[in-house]
Amino acid sequence: MPHLRPPAFSPGFTAFVWGLVFGAFIVLGLLAIGISRPTAVLFGVVAGFGIFFFVRLTGADQLRR
């Protein structure tokens, strides 16, 4: 019987997904409260990049020796 394991994703890909999801969440939240579309997209893109770099730099677990 084969052992099923989840796929291994690189830390960069995981950080990209976090940034993309939270950036889109921010855009949708800003649109929901009445902020104009260009302003919401700008804030979402900037926040997405910030989240990507934060998760990329601090999100990986340290390997134990």
mmJSON file of the N, C-alpha and C atoms, coordinates in Angstrom:
{"data_MODEL":{"atom_site":{
"group_PDB":["ATOM","ATOM","ATOM","ATOM","ATOM","ATOM","ATOM","ATOM","ATOM","ATOM","ATOM","ATOM","ATOM","ATOM","ATOM","ATOM","ATOM","ATOM","ATOM","ATOM","ATOM","ATOM","ATOM","ATOM","ATOM","ATOM","ATOM","ATOM","ATOM","ATOM","ATOM","ATOM","ATOM","ATOM","ATOM","ATOM","ATOM","ATOM","ATOM","ATOM","ATOM","ATOM","ATOM","ATOM","ATOM","ATOM","ATOM","ATOM","ATOM","ATOM","ATOM","ATOM","ATOM","ATOM","ATOM","ATOM","ATOM","ATOM","ATOM","ATOM","ATOM","ATOM","ATOM","ATOM","ATOM","ATOM","ATOM","ATOM","ATOM","ATOM","ATOM","ATOM","ATOM","ATOM","ATOM","ATOM","ATOM","ATOM","ATOM","ATOM","ATOM","ATOM","ATOM","ATOM","ATOM","ATOM","ATOM","ATOM","ATOM","ATOM","ATOM","ATOM","ATOM","ATOM","ATOM","ATOM","ATOM","ATOM","ATOM","ATOM","ATOM","ATOM","ATOM","ATOM","ATOM","ATOM","ATOM","ATOM","ATOM","ATOM","ATOM","ATOM","ATOM","ATOM","ATOM","ATOM","ATOM","ATOM","ATOM","ATOM","ATOM","ATOM","ATOM","ATOM","ATOM","ATOM","ATOM","ATOM","ATOM","ATOM","ATOM","ATOM","ATOM","ATOM","ATOM","ATOM","ATOM","ATOM","ATOM","ATOM","ATOM","ATOM","ATOM","ATOM","ATOM","ATOM","ATOM","ATOM","ATOM","ATOM","ATOM","ATOM","ATOM","ATOM","ATOM","ATOM","ATOM","ATOM","ATOM","ATOM","ATOM","ATOM","ATOM","ATOM","ATOM","ATOM","ATOM","ATOM","ATOM","ATOM","ATOM","ATOM","ATOM","ATOM","ATOM","ATOM","ATOM","ATOM","ATOM","ATOM","ATOM","ATOM","ATOM","ATOM","ATOM","ATOM","ATOM","ATOM","ATOM","ATOM","ATOM","ATOM","ATOM","ATOM","ATOM"],
"id":[1,2,3,4,5,6,7,8,9,10,11,12,13,14,15,16,17,18,19,20,21,22,23,24,25,26,27,28,29,30,31,32,33,34,35,36,37,38,39,40,41,42,43,44,45,46,47,48,49,50,51,52,53,54,55,56,57,58,59,60,61,62,63,64,65,66,67,68,69,70,71,72,73,74,75,76,77,78,79,80,81,82,83,84,85,86,87,88,89,90,91,92,93,94,95,96,97,98,99,100,101,102,103,104,105,106,107,108,109,110,111,112,113,114,115,116,117,118,119,120,121,122,123,124,125,126,127,128,129,130,131,132,133,134,135,136,137,138,139,140,141,142,143,144,145,146,147,148,149,150,151,152,153,154,155,156,157,158,159,160,161,162,163,164,165,166,167,168,169,170,171,172,173,174,175,176,177,178,179,180,181,182,183,184,185,186,187,188,189,190,191,192,193,194,195],
"type_symbol":["N","C","C","N","C","C","N","C","C","N","C","C","N","C","C","N","C","C","N","C","C","N","C","C","N","C","C","N","C","C","N","C","C","N","C","C","N","C","C","N","C","C","N","C","C","N","C","C","N","C","C","N","C","C","N","C","C","N","C","C","N","C","C","N","C","C","N","C","C","N","C","C","N","C","C","N","C","C","N","C","C","N","C","C","N","C","C","N","C","C","N","C","C","N","C","C","N","C","C","N","C","C","N","C","C","N","C","C","N","C","C","N","C","C","N","C","C","N","C","C","N","C","C","N","C","C","N","C","C","N","C","C","N","C","C","N","C","C","N","C","C","N","C","C","N","C","C","N","C","C","N","C","C","N","C","C","N","C","C","N","C","C","N","C","C","N","C","C","N","C","C","N","C","C","N","C","C","N","C","C","N","C","C","N","C","C","N","C","C","N","C","C","N","C","C"],
"label_atom_id":["N","CA","C","N","CA","C","N","CA","C","N","CA","C","N","CA","C","N","CA","C","N","CA","C","N","CA","C","N","CA","C","N","CA","C","N","CA","C","N","CA","C","N","CA","C","N","CA","C","N","CA","C","N","CA","C","N","CA","C","N","CA","C","N","CA","C","N","CA","C","N","CA","C","N","CA","C","N","CA","C","N","CA","C","N","CA","C","N","CA","C","N","CA","C","N","CA","C","N","CA","C","N","CA","C","N","CA","C","N","CA","C","N","CA","C","N","CA","C","N","CA","C","N","CA","C","N","CA","C","N","CA","C","N","CA","C","N","CA","C","N","CA","C","N","CA","C","N","CA","C","N","CA","C","N","CA","C","N","CA","C","N","CA","C","N","CA","C","N","CA","C","N","CA","C","N","CA","C","N","CA","C","N","CA","C","N","CA","C","N","CA","C","N","CA","C","N","CA","C","N","CA","C","N","CA","C","N","CA","C","N","CA","C","N","CA","C","N","CA","C","N","CA","C","N","CA","C"],
"label_alt_id":[null,null,null,null,null,null,null,null,null,null,null,null,null,null,null,null,null,null,null,null,null,null,null,null,null,null,null,null,null,null,null,null,null,null,null,null,null,null,null,null,null,null,null,null,null,null,null,null,null,null,null,null,null,null,null,null,null,null,null,null,null,null,null,null,null,null,null,null,null,null,null,null,null,null,null,null,null,null,null,null,null,null,null,null,null,null,null,null,null,null,null,null,null,null,null,null,null,null,null,null,null,null,null,null,null,null,null,null,null,null,null,null,null,null,null,null,null,null,null,null,null,null,null,null,null,null,null,null,null,null,null,null,null,null,null,null,null,null,null,null,null,null,null,null,null,null,null,null,null,null,null,null,null,null,null,null,null,null,null,null,null,null,null,null,null,null,null,null,null,null,null,null,null,null,null,null,null,null,null,null,null,null,null,null,null,null,null,null,null,null,null,null,null,null,null],
"label_comp_id":["MET","MET","MET","PRO","PRO","PRO","HIS","HIS","HIS","LEU","LEU","LEU","ARG","ARG","ARG","PRO","PRO","PRO","PRO","PRO","PRO","ALA","ALA","ALA","PHE","PHE","PHE","SER","SER","SER","PRO","PRO","PRO","GLY","GLY","GLY","PHE","PHE","PHE","THR","THR","THR","ALA","ALA","ALA","PHE","PHE","PHE","VAL","VAL","VAL","TRP","TRP","TRP","GLY","GLY","GLY","LEU","LEU","LEU","VAL","VAL","VAL","PHE","PHE","PHE","GLY","GLY","GLY","ALA","ALA","ALA","PHE","PHE","PHE","ILE","ILE","ILE","VAL","VAL","VAL","LEU","LEU","LEU","GLY","GLY","GLY","LEU","LEU","LEU","LEU","LEU","LEU","ALA","ALA","ALA","ILE","ILE","ILE","GLY","GLY","GLY","ILE","ILE","ILE","SER","SER","SER","ARG","ARG","ARG","PRO","PRO","PRO","THR","THR","THR","ALA","ALA","ALA","VAL","VAL","VAL","LEU","LEU","LEU","PHE","PHE","PHE","GLY","GLY","GLY","VAL","VAL","VAL","VAL","VAL","VAL","ALA","ALA","ALA","GLY","GLY","GLY","PHE","PHE","PHE","GLY","GLY","GLY","ILE","ILE","ILE","PHE","PHE","PHE","PHE","PHE","PHE","PHE","PHE","PHE","VAL","VAL","VAL","ARG","ARG","ARG","LEU","LEU","LEU","THR","THR","THR","GLY","GLY","GLY","ALA","ALA","ALA","ASP","ASP","ASP","GLN","GLN","GLN","LEU","LEU","LEU","ARG","ARG","ARG","ARG","ARG","ARG"],
"label_asym_id":["A","A","A","A","A","A","A","A","A","A","A","A","A","A","A","A","A","A","A","A","A","A","A","A","A","A","A","A","A","A","A","A","A","A","A","A","A","A","A","A","A","A","A","A","A","A","A","A","A","A","A","A","A","A","A","A","A","A","A","A","A","A","A","A","A","A","A","A","A","A","A","A","A","A","A","A","A","A","A","A","A","A","A","A","A","A","A","A","A","A","A","A","A","A","A","A","A","A","A","A","A","A","A","A","A","A","A","A","A","A","A","A","A","A","A","A","A","A","A","A","A","A","A","A","A","A","A","A","A","A","A","A","A","A","A","A","A","A","A","A","A","A","A","A","A","A","A","A","A","A","A","A","A","A","A","A","A","A","A","A","A","A","A","A","A","A","A","A","A","A","A","A","A","A","A","A","A","A","A","A","A","A","A","A","A","A","A","A","A","A","A","A","A","A","A"],
"label_entity_id":["1","1","1","1","1","1","1","1","1","1","1","1","1","1","1","1","1","1","1","1","1","1","1","1","1","1","1","1","1","1","1","1","1","1","1","1","1","1","1","1","1","1","1","1","1","1","1","1","1","1","1","1","1","1","1","1","1","1","1","1","1","1","1","1","1","1","1","1","1","1","1","1","1","1","1","1","1","1","1","1","1","1","1","1","1","1","1","1","1","1","1","1","1","1","1","1","1","1","1","1","1","1","1","1","1","1","1","1","1","1","1","1","1","1","1","1","1","1","1","1","1","1","1","1","1","1","1","1","1","1","1","1","1","1","1","1","1","1","1","1","1","1","1","1","1","1","1","1","1","1","1","1","1","1","1","1","1","1","1","1","1","1","1","1","1","1","1","1","1","1","1","1","1","1","1","1","1","1","1","1","1","1","1","1","1","1","1","1","1","1","1","1","1","1","1"],
"label_seq_id":[1,1,1,2,2,2,3,3,3,4,4,4,5,5,5,6,6,6,7,7,7,8,8,8,9,9,9,10,10,10,11,11,11,12,12,12,13,13,13,14,14,14,15,15,15,16,16,16,17,17,17,18,18,18,19,19,19,20,20,20,21,21,21,22,22,22,23,23,23,24,24,24,25,25,25,26,26,26,27,27,27,28,28,28,29,29,29,30,30,30,31,31,31,32,32,32,33,33,33,34,34,34,35,35,35,36,36,36,37,37,37,38,38,38,39,39,39,40,40,40,41,41,41,42,42,42,43,43,43,44,44,44,45,45,45,46,46,46,47,47,47,48,48,48,49,49,49,50,50,50,51,51,51,52,52,52,53,53,53,54,54,54,55,55,55,56,56,56,57,57,57,58,58,58,59,59,59,60,60,60,61,61,61,62,62,62,63,63,63,64,64,64,65,65,65],
"pdbx_PDB_ins_code":[null,null,null,null,null,null,null,null,null,null,null,null,null,null,null,null,null,null,null,null,null,null,null,null,null,null,null,null,null,null,null,null,null,null,null,null,null,null,null,null,null,null,null,null,null,null,null,null,null,null,null,null,null,null,null,null,null,null,null,null,null,null,null,null,null,null,null,null,null,null,null,null,null,null,null,null,null,null,null,null,null,null,null,null,null,null,null,null,null,null,null,null,null,null,null,null,null,null,null,null,null,null,null,null,null,null,null,null,null,null,null,null,null,null,null,null,null,null,null,null,null,null,null,null,null,null,null,null,null,null,null,null,null,null,null,null,null,null,null,null,null,null,null,null,null,null,null,null,null,null,null,null,null,null,null,null,null,null,null,null,null,null,null,null,null,null,null,null,null,null,null,null,null,null,null,null,null,null,null,null,null,null,null,null,null,null,null,null,null,null,null,null,null,null,null],
"Cartn_x":[0.846,0.0,0.901,0.764,1.648,1.269,2.289,2.064,1.766,0.667,0.303,0.796,1.574,2.111,1.65,1.451,1.134,2.36,2.151,3.307,4.12,5.389,6.286,6.325,5.953,5.986,7.165,7.803,8.933,8.425,9.281,8.871,8.489,9.126,8.783,7.382,6.99,5.64,4.604,4.873,3.952,3.801,4.899,4.835,4.047,4.212,3.459,1.96,1.576,0.148,-0.408,0.329,-0.121,-0.314,0.663,0.565,-0.592,-0.78,-1.872,-3.229,-3.41,-4.708,-5.016,-4.08,-4.361,-4.461,-3.698,-3.845,-5.231,-5.723,-7.077,-8.122,-7.892,-8.815,-8.895,-7.762,-7.739,-8.466,-8.235,-8.929,-10.438,-10.883,-12.322,-12.898,-12.155,-12.619,-12.727,-11.754,-11.809,-12.944,-13.173,-14.298,-15.633,-15.689,-16.931,-17.291,-16.28,-16.592,-16.664,-16.561,-16.808,-15.602,-14.415,-13.211,-13.203,-12.704,-12.684,-11.789,-12.092,-11.381,-9.878,-9.43,-7.972,-7.238,-7.838,-7.215,-7.166,-8.241,-8.281,-7.248,-7.119,-6.144,-4.724,-4.47,-3.141,-2.78,-3.683,-3.413,-3.274,-4.077,-3.987,-2.674,-2.207,-0.932,0.227,0.239,1.312,1.296,0.105,0.003,0.405,0.024,0.401,1.91,2.595,4.065,4.667,4.128,4.633,4.432,3.269,2.987,3.892,4.09,4.986,6.384,6.952,8.303,8.362,7.341,7.327,7.292,6.39,6.281,7.53,8.079,9.285,10.472,10.608,11.775,11.615,10.406,10.224,9.36,8.776,7.8,8.356,9.581,10.123,10.561,10.298,10.765,12.271,12.913,14.35,14.565,15.541,15.849,16.582,16.202,16.869,18.129,19.144,20.394,20.448],
"Cartn_y":[-1.167,0.0,1.243,2.111,3.287,4.333,5.015,6.101,7.369,7.995,9.238,10.413,11.264,12.44,13.675,14.778,16.014,16.491,17.213,17.694,18.711,18.76,19.708,20.993,22.085,23.383,24.18,24.923,25.747,26.923,27.457,28.61,29.824,29.99,31.115,31.005,29.793,29.582,29.8,29.293,29.478,30.956,31.699,33.129,33.849,33.442,34.04,33.814,32.617,32.317,33.154,33.274,34.117,35.561,36.094,37.48,37.675,36.736,36.834,36.77,35.834,35.667,36.868,37.292,38.418,39.736,39.892,41.086,41.164,40.03,39.991,40.234,39.707,39.923,41.399,42.072,43.502,44.295,43.94,44.624,44.46,43.246,43.009,43.716,43.734,44.436,45.938,46.52,47.952,48.292,47.438,47.671,47.551,46.657,46.464,47.671,48.427,49.589,50.882,50.775,51.935,52.693,52.131,52.768,52.573,53.546,53.432,52.278,51.725,50.541,50.774,51.876,52.06,52.159,52.831,52.952,51.605,50.841,49.521,48.591,48.611,47.749,48.162,49.45,49.931,49.461,49.647,49.199,47.681,46.956,45.498,44.994,45.614,45.204,45.509,46.69,47.053,46.135,45.876,44.98,43.558,43.108,41.771,41.606,42.605,42.548,42.544,43.38,43.409,42.088,41.49,40.202,39.119,39.157,38.186,38.253,39.441,39.563,39.21,39.583,39.245,37.739,37.054,35.6,34.924,35.428,34.814,34.912,36.034,36.236,35.63,35.583,35.126,33.887,33.395,32.324,30.919,30.721,29.363,28.881,27.608,27.017,26.777,26.963,26.683,25.174,24.681,23.261,22.923,21.802,21.364,20.577,20.731,20.007,18.757],
"Cartn_z":[0.0,0.0,0.0,-1.002,-1.062,-0.01,0.457,1.405,0.627,0.958,0.285,1.111,0.47,1.14,0.391,1.108,0.4,-0.373,-1.452,-2.225,-1.433,-1.71,-1.054,-1.879,-1.271,-1.934,-1.404,-2.292,-1.871,-1.044,-0.174,0.629,-0.217,-1.377,-2.246,-2.81,-3.206,-3.719,-2.633,-1.446,-0.329,0.013,0.014,0.291,-0.794,-2.053,-3.15,-2.968,-2.577,-2.371,-1.229,-0.126,0.987,0.535,-0.188,-0.657,-1.619,-2.524,-3.495,-2.817,-1.91,-1.24,-0.357,0.464,1.341,0.585,-0.504,-1.334,-1.954,-2.466,-3.028,-1.953,-0.76,0.351,0.717,0.71,1.015,-0.061,-1.334,-2.43,-2.285,-2.062,-1.927,-0.705,0.369,1.567,1.347,0.667,0.39,-0.572,-1.559,-2.464,-1.732,-0.751,-0.007,0.851,1.283,2.116,1.317,-0.014,-0.85,-1.347,-1.212,-1.744,-3.258,-3.998,-5.457,-5.897,-7.065,-7.554,-7.725,-8.361,-8.508,-7.166,-6.209,-4.892,-4.191,-4.295,-3.662,-4.275,-5.595,-6.257,-5.887,-5.83,-5.438,-4.04,-3.085,-1.719,-1.649,-2.41,-2.411,-2.973,-4.057,-4.658,-3.719,-3.134,-2.201,-0.981,-0.443,0.709,0.328,-0.865,-1.313,-1.411,-1.963,-2.028,-0.628,0.247,1.618,2.341,2.167,2.783,2.209,0.877,0.244,0.857,0.953,1.487,2.963,3.725,5.15,5.348,4.635,4.772,4.236,3.148,2.553,3.491,4.178,5.035,6.421,6.949,8.324,8.453,7.367,7.485,7.485,7.085,7.0,8.373,8.634,9.884,9.804,10.911,10.965,11.051,10.325,10.365,11.665,12.25,13.469,13.112,13.905,13.661,14.497],
"occupancy":[1.0,1.0,1.0,1.0,1.0,1.0,1.0,1.0,1.0,1.0,1.0,1.0,1.0,1.0,1.0,1.0,1.0,1.0,1.0,1.0,1.0,1.0,1.0,1.0,1.0,1.0,1.0,1.0,1.0,1.0,1.0,1.0,1.0,1.0,1.0,1.0,1.0,1.0,1.0,1.0,1.0,1.0,1.0,1.0,1.0,1.0,1.0,1.0,1.0,1.0,1.0,1.0,1.0,1.0,1.0,1.0,1.0,1.0,1.0,1.0,1.0,1.0,1.0,1.0,1.0,1.0,1.0,1.0,1.0,1.0,1.0,1.0,1.0,1.0,1.0,1.0,1.0,1.0,1.0,1.0,1.0,1.0,1.0,1.0,1.0,1.0,1.0,1.0,1.0,1.0,1.0,1.0,1.0,1.0,1.0,1.0,1.0,1.0,1.0,1.0,1.0,1.0,1.0,1.0,1.0,1.0,1.0,1.0,1.0,1.0,1.0,1.0,1.0,1.0,1.0,1.0,1.0,1.0,1.0,1.0,1.0,1.0,1.0,1.0,1.0,1.0,1.0,1.0,1.0,1.0,1.0,1.0,1.0,1.0,1.0,1.0,1.0,1.0,1.0,1.0,1.0,1.0,1.0,1.0,1.0,1.0,1.0,1.0,1.0,1.0,1.0,1.0,1.0,1.0,1.0,1.0,1.0,1.0,1.0,1.0,1.0,1.0,1.0,1.0,1.0,1.0,1.0,1.0,1.0,1.0,1.0,1.0,1.0,1.0,1.0,1.0,1.0,1.0,1.0,1.0,1.0,1.0,1.0,1.0,1.0,1.0,1.0,1.0,1.0,1.0,1.0,1.0,1.0,1.0,1.0],
"B_iso_or_equiv":[0.0,0.0,0.0,0.0,0.0,0.0,0.0,0.0,0.0,0.0,0.0,0.0,0.0,0.0,0.0,0.0,0.0,0.0,0.0,0.0,0.0,0.0,0.0,0.0,0.0,0.0,0.0,0.0,0.0,0.0,0.0,0.0,0.0,0.0,0.0,0.0,0.0,0.0,0.0,0.0,0.0,0.0,0.0,0.0,0.0,0.0,0.0,0.0,0.0,0.0,0.0,0.0,0.0,0.0,0.0,0.0,0.0,0.0,0.0,0.0,0.0,0.0,0.0,0.0,0.0,0.0,0.0,0.0,0.0,0.0,0.0,0.0,0.0,0.0,0.0,0.0,0.0,0.0,0.0,0.0,0.0,0.0,0.0,0.0,0.0,0.0,0.0,0.0,0.0,0.0,0.0,0.0,0.0,0.0,0.0,0.0,0.0,0.0,0.0,0.0,0.0,0.0,0.0,0.0,0.0,0.0,0.0,0.0,0.0,0.0,0.0,0.0,0.0,0.0,0.0,0.0,0.0,0.0,0.0,0.0,0.0,0.0,0.0,0.0,0.0,0.0,0.0,0.0,0.0,0.0,0.0,0.0,0.0,0.0,0.0,0.0,0.0,0.0,0.0,0.0,0.0,0.0,0.0,0.0,0.0,0.0,0.0,0.0,0.0,0.0,0.0,0.0,0.0,0.0,0.0,0.0,0.0,0.0,0.0,0.0,0.0,0.0,0.0,0.0,0.0,0.0,0.0,0.0,0.0,0.0,0.0,0.0,0.0,0.0,0.0,0.0,0.0,0.0,0.0,0.0,0.0,0.0,0.0,0.0,0.0,0.0,0.0,0.0,0.0,0.0,0.0,0.0,0.0,0.0,0.0],
"pdbx_formal_charge":[null,null,null,null,null,null,null,null,null,null,null,null,null,null,null,null,null,null,null,null,null,null,null,null,null,null,null,null,null,null,null,null,null,null,null,null,null,null,null,null,null,null,null,null,null,null,null,null,null,null,null,null,null,null,null,null,null,null,null,null,null,null,null,null,null,null,null,null,null,null,null,null,null,null,null,null,null,null,null,null,null,null,null,null,null,null,null,null,null,null,null,null,null,null,null,null,null,null,null,null,null,null,null,null,null,null,null,null,null,null,null,null,null,null,null,null,null,null,null,null,null,null,null,null,null,null,null,null,null,null,null,null,null,null,null,null,null,null,null,null,null,null,null,null,null,null,null,null,null,null,null,null,null,null,null,null,null,null,null,null,null,null,null,null,null,null,null,null,null,null,null,null,null,null,null,null,null,null,null,null,null,null,null,null,null,null,null,null,null,null,null,null,null,null,null],
"auth_seq_id":[1,1,1,2,2,2,3,3,3,4,4,4,5,5,5,6,6,6,7,7,7,8,8,8,9,9,9,10,10,10,11,11,11,12,12,12,13,13,13,14,14,14,15,15,15,16,16,16,17,17,17,18,18,18,19,19,19,20,20,20,21,21,21,22,22,22,23,23,23,24,24,24,25,25,25,26,26,26,27,27,27,28,28,28,29,29,29,30,30,30,31,31,31,32,32,32,33,33,33,34,34,34,35,35,35,36,36,36,37,37,37,38,38,38,39,39,39,40,40,40,41,41,41,42,42,42,43,43,43,44,44,44,45,45,45,46,46,46,47,47,47,48,48,48,49,49,49,50,50,50,51,51,51,52,52,52,53,53,53,54,54,54,55,55,55,56,56,56,57,57,57,58,58,58,59,59,59,60,60,60,61,61,61,62,62,62,63,63,63,64,64,64,65,65,65],
"auth_comp_id":["MET","MET","MET","PRO","PRO","PRO","HIS","HIS","HIS","LEU","LEU","LEU","ARG","ARG","ARG","PRO","PRO","PRO","PRO","PRO","PRO","ALA","ALA","ALA","PHE","PHE","PHE","SER","SER","SER","PRO","PRO","PRO","GLY","GLY","GLY","PHE","PHE","PHE","THR","THR","THR","ALA","ALA","ALA","PHE","PHE","PHE","VAL","VAL","VAL","TRP","TRP","TRP","GLY","GLY","GLY","LEU","LEU","LEU","VAL","VAL","VAL","PHE","PHE","PHE","GLY","GLY","GLY","ALA","ALA","ALA","PHE","PHE","PHE","ILE","ILE","ILE","VAL","VAL","VAL","LEU","LEU","LEU","GLY","GLY","GLY","LEU","LEU","LEU","LEU","LEU","LEU","ALA","ALA","ALA","ILE","ILE","ILE","GLY","GLY","GLY","ILE","ILE","ILE","SER","SER","SER","ARG","ARG","ARG","PRO","PRO","PRO","THR","THR","THR","ALA","ALA","ALA","VAL","VAL","VAL","LEU","LEU","LEU","PHE","PHE","PHE","GLY","GLY","GLY","VAL","VAL","VAL","VAL","VAL","VAL","ALA","ALA","ALA","GLY","GLY","GLY","PHE","PHE","PHE","GLY","GLY","GLY","ILE","ILE","ILE","PHE","PHE","PHE","PHE","PHE","PHE","PHE","PHE","PHE","VAL","VAL","VAL","ARG","ARG","ARG","LEU","LEU","LEU","THR","THR","THR","GLY","GLY","GLY","ALA","ALA","ALA","ASP","ASP","ASP","GLN","GLN","GLN","LEU","LEU","LEU","ARG","ARG","ARG","ARG","ARG","ARG"],
"auth_asym_id":["A","A","A","A","A","A","A","A","A","A","A","A","A","A","A","A","A","A","A","A","A","A","A","A","A","A","A","A","A","A","A","A","A","A","A","A","A","A","A","A","A","A","A","A","A","A","A","A","A","A","A","A","A","A","A","A","A","A","A","A","A","A","A","A","A","A","A","A","A","A","A","A","A","A","A","A","A","A","A","A","A","A","A","A","A","A","A","A","A","A","A","A","A","A","A","A","A","A","A","A","A","A","A","A","A","A","A","A","A","A","A","A","A","A","A","A","A","A","A","A","A","A","A","A","A","A","A","A","A","A","A","A","A","A","A","A","A","A","A","A","A","A","A","A","A","A","A","A","A","A","A","A","A","A","A","A","A","A","A","A","A","A","A","A","A","A","A","A","A","A","A","A","A","A","A","A","A","A","A","A","A","A","A","A","A","A","A","A","A","A","A","A","A","A","A"],
"auth_atom_id":["N","CA","C","N","CA","C","N","CA","C","N","CA","C","N","CA","C","N","CA","C","N","CA","C","N","CA","C","N","CA","C","N","CA","C","N","CA","C","N","CA","C","N","CA","C","N","CA","C","N","CA","C","N","CA","C","N","CA","C","N","CA","C","N","CA","C","N","CA","C","N","CA","C","N","CA","C","N","CA","C","N","CA","C","N","CA","C","N","CA","C","N","CA","C","N","CA","C","N","CA","C","N","CA","C","N","CA","C","N","CA","C","N","CA","C","N","CA","C","N","CA","C","N","CA","C","N","CA","C","N","CA","C","N","CA","C","N","CA","C","N","CA","C","N","CA","C","N","CA","C","N","CA","C","N","CA","C","N","CA","C","N","CA","C","N","CA","C","N","CA","C","N","CA","C","N","CA","C","N","CA","C","N","CA","C","N","CA","C","N","CA","C","N","CA","C","N","CA","C","N","CA","C","N","CA","C","N","CA","C","N","CA","C","N","CA","C","N","CA","C","N","CA","C","N","CA","C"],
"pdbx_PDB_model_num":[1,1,1,1,1,1,1,1,1,1,1,1,1,1,1,1,1,1,1,1,1,1,1,1,1,1,1,1,1,1,1,1,1,1,1,1,1,1,1,1,1,1,1,1,1,1,1,1,1,1,1,1,1,1,1,1,1,1,1,1,1,1,1,1,1,1,1,1,1,1,1,1,1,1,1,1,1,1,1,1,1,1,1,1,1,1,1,1,1,1,1,1,1,1,1,1,1,1,1,1,1,1,1,1,1,1,1,1,1,1,1,1,1,1,1,1,1,1,1,1,1,1,1,1,1,1,1,1,1,1,1,1,1,1,1,1,1,1,1,1,1,1,1,1,1,1,1,1,1,1,1,1,1,1,1,1,1,1,1,1,1,1,1,1,1,1,1,1,1,1,1,1,1,1,1,1,1,1,1,1,1,1,1,1,1,1,1,1,1,1,1,1,1,1,1]
}}}
